[in-house]
Amino acid sequence: MQKSKTVAIAAVALMGGIGKTELATQYARTHEADYSGGICWLNARESNLAAKIVLFYQQYIGKEVPKELGGQLLNPQEQALWCWQRTVSSYQLMLKR
């Protein structure tokens, strides 16, 4: 999964307290070297996830994210999409709810 250009999405959704976060943490630690672009942990219950993705991109990738493209203003979701489309290395996005 990590070596190809294919996107894989996995979700673990069970009742609270059975170790979902621990499972995700162990996976991230075990496969950290496979994601040269980094691992971005976000809390899905928080607002402004798109803004947090943009901030992660600016801080860790070190590039500015445009506020407009082709003369049109980008909303936060479009800016976040712009970031992920331009990440050349392998990355992992982890959302915890």
C-alpha positions in Angstrom: 0.0 0.0 0.0 2.7 2.5 0.9 4.9 1.9 -2.2 2.3 2.5 -4.8 0.4 5.6 -6.0 -2.8 4.0 -4.9 -4.7 5.6 -2.0 -6.0 3.3 0.6 -8.5 4.2 3.3 -9.0 2.2 6.4 -11.4 2.9 9.2 -11.9 1.2 12.5 -15.3 2.1 14.1 -16.3 0.2 17.2 -17.5 1.1 20.7 -15.2 3.2 22.9 -12.5 1.8 25.1 -11.5 -1.2 23.0 -8.2 0.1 21.7 -8.8 1.8 18.3 -6.5 4.7 19.1 -3.8 2.3 20.3 -4.1 0.2 17.2 -3.7 3.3 15.0 -0.7 4.5 17.2 1.0 1.1 16.9 0.5 1.0 13.1 1.9 4.6 12.8 5.0 3.7 14.9 5.6 0.5 13.1 5.3 2.0 9.6 6.7 5.5 10.3 9.7 5.0 7.9 7.2 4.1 5.1 5.8 7.6 5.2 8.7 9.9 4.3 6.3 12.8 4.1 5.3 12.4 7.7 2.2 11.4 9.7 -0.4 14.0 10.4 -2.6 13.3 13.4 -5.9 15.2 13.6 -8.8 15.0 16.0 -11.9 14.6 13.8 -14.1 16.1 16.5 -12.4 19.5 16.2 -13.5 22.1 13.8 -11.4 23.5 11.0 -9.8 20.2 9.9 -9.0 21.7 6.5 -7.2 24.7 8.2 -5.1 22.2 10.3 -4.1 20.3 7.1 -3.0 23.6 5.5 -1.0 24.5 8.6 0.6 21.0 8.7 1.6 21.5 5.0 3.1 24.9 5.6 5.0 23.9 8.8 6.3 20.6 7.7 6.5 20.8 4.0 7.6 24.4 4.2 5.6 25.9 1.3 3.0 28.5 1.3 -0.5 27.6 0.2 -2.2 29.9 -2.2 -5.3 31.8 -1.1 -6.5 32.0 -4.7 -6.0 30.1 -7.9 -6.9 31.2 -11.4 -8.3 34.4 -10.0 -10.7 32.6 -7.7 -10.5 32.5 -3.9 -9.9 29.1 -2.4 -12.0 28.0 0.6 -10.2 26.0 3.3 -11.3 22.7 1.9 -9.9 23.6 -1.5 -6.7 24.7 0.1 -6.4 21.4 1.9 -7.0 19.5 -1.3 -4.3 21.6 -3.0 -1.9 20.6 -0.3 -2.5 16.9 -0.6 -2.4 17.0 -4.4 1.1 18.5 -4.3 2.7 16.3 -1.7 5.3 14.4 -3.6 6.4 12.0 -0.9 4.4 9.4 0.9 2.3 10.6 3.8 -0.3 9.3 6.2 -3.3 11.2 7.6 -4.7 9.9 10.9 -8.0 11.1 12.1 -9.2 10.3 15.6 -12.8 10.9 16.6 
